[in-house]
Amino acid sequence: MNFETLAIHAGQEPDAATGATIVPVYQTVTFTQDAIGHDRGFVYSRSGNPTRQALETCLAALEGARFGLAYASGMAAVAGAMQLVKAGDHVVVADDLYGGTYRLFSKILPGFDVRFTYVDATRLEEVAKAITPETRMVWIESPTNPMLRLVDVAACAEIARRAGAWLVVDNTFATPFLQNPIALGAHVVVHSTTKYVGGHSDVIGGAVVVDDEELATKLRFAQNATGGVPGPWDAWLTLRGAKTLAVRMRQHESNARRIAEFARGRREIAAVHYPGFSDHPGHDLAAKQMRGFGGMVTIELAGGEAAARTLCESTKLFSLGESLGGVESLIGYPWLMSHAAFAPEEKRRKGITEAVVRLSVGLEDAGDLCDDLGQALAKCR
Ligand SMILES: Cc1ncc(COP(=O)(O)O)c(C=O)c1O
């Protein structure tokens, strides 16, 4: 079955008890057992819940893998995947990563004696050089947040595999509609489903997807032991969002291209980062490992920090806010928002300067979005 069909049907058979066509919200803590040791597949909702299971089955299918786990947030999913490593293990991390993930890796996990080496993963030789005998995991995002750089998933998977390590890909920006890391050789896929998968900015969630049964068993054990699961309503909302992921992503991409082209023609903007442009340094790699270029556009204002701040505070349709991937357009200032956890020199080294503004292009009319950006840019001169 193809993506659009799986999104609507995988894990979503009519309800066995009632025939309900739409997966019900199983708002229950516990499940009555027929006899001691005889349950009907569910025991207690931290360990498993039918609504959550429907979402997990669907997400696994969308990633072309066998096992999915839903979490209470993207960060709970990141933390869940990190429960695969133990004290003394070493992780190679692509340094262009979400600030919250960096916060966990730099402030929490070193306290458990997990060690991290940060590399520019667009340079594969750096990834290979950072591997040590203790390396158990390589962690990347592609496209990266917010600079939309491309990392070669298949090549990183091969480096990890040769080292006896797992490649984890945070696939939040690409979504399973545009990229399936497991088909490219990755071992673990992580999502903040808060973003495109949920798609309506009304529910926080996360997911981990694997195809390896042993990894799935370890992750499930750790998830049950630590408890970061979503409630059934949140799982239901996320599943409802996932059903329309394909149509939304096509329109996000079409609108993003219009915005990127519009931005490129404006003298207030010094640079436009959009992997769909043929002169984007990651364009060929994106075309090879993705099925499209996504809905994010990052721009650099010619007028520096003052202009970037003015822009962020002057748009009317683009809401100034954290997050991305919803039907409504958002504008963000990575320097002080999504990437606040990084030291200033770290941000500058990655190209995230005070002039950078990130656009999550929504599903409003593209002409209206261009008009909004245009009126706000006119204030940035
Ligand atoms: C790439 C990426 N991964 C993980 C997360 C964390 O997700 P959540 O906010 O759902 O915890 C985010 C959030 O912005 C993100 O952008």
The ligand as an SDF file (V2000), in Angstrom:
LIG
                    3D

 16 16  0  0  0  0  0  0  0  0999 V2000
   14.0180   18.5540   15.2100 C   0  0  0  0  0  0  0  0  0  0  0  0
   13.3200   18.5130   16.5340 C   0  0  0  0  0  0  0  0  0  0  0  0
   13.4440   17.4390   17.3200 N   0  0  0  0  0  0  0  0  0  0  0  0
   12.8380   17.3570   18.5250 C   0  0  0  0  0  0  0  0  0  0  0  0
   12.0740   18.3980   19.0040 C   0  0  0  0  0  0  0  0  0  0  0  0
   11.4150   18.2730   20.3590 C   0  0  0  0  0  0  0  0  0  0  0  0
   10.0520   18.0760   20.2110 O   0  0  0  0  0  0  0  0  0  0  0  0
    8.9350   18.4740   21.3030 P   0  0  0  0  0  0  0  0  0  0  0  0
    8.8810   19.9750   21.3180 O   0  0  0  0  0  0  0  0  0  0  0  0
    7.7030   17.8350   20.7590 O   0  0  0  0  0  0  0  0  0  0  0  0
    9.3600   17.9310   22.6080 O   0  0  0  0  0  0  0  0  0  0  0  0
   11.9020   19.5300   18.2150 C   0  0  0  0  0  0  0  0  0  0  0  0
   11.0880   20.6550   18.7230 C   0  0  0  0  0  0  0  0  0  0  0  0
   11.1190   21.7480   18.1860 O   0  0  0  0  0  0  0  0  0  0  0  0
   12.5450   19.6010   16.9440 C   0  0  0  0  0  0  0  0  0  0  0  0
   12.4230   20.6770   16.1660 O   0  0  0  0  0  0  0  0  0  0  0  0
  1  2  1  0
  2  3  1  0
  2 15  2  0
  3  4  2  0
  4  5  1  0
  5  6  1  0
  5 12  2  0
  6  7  1  0
  7  8  1  0
  8  9  2  0
  8 10  1  0
  8 11  1  0
 12 13  1  0
 12 15  1  0
 13 14  2  0
 15 16  1  0
M  END
$$$$
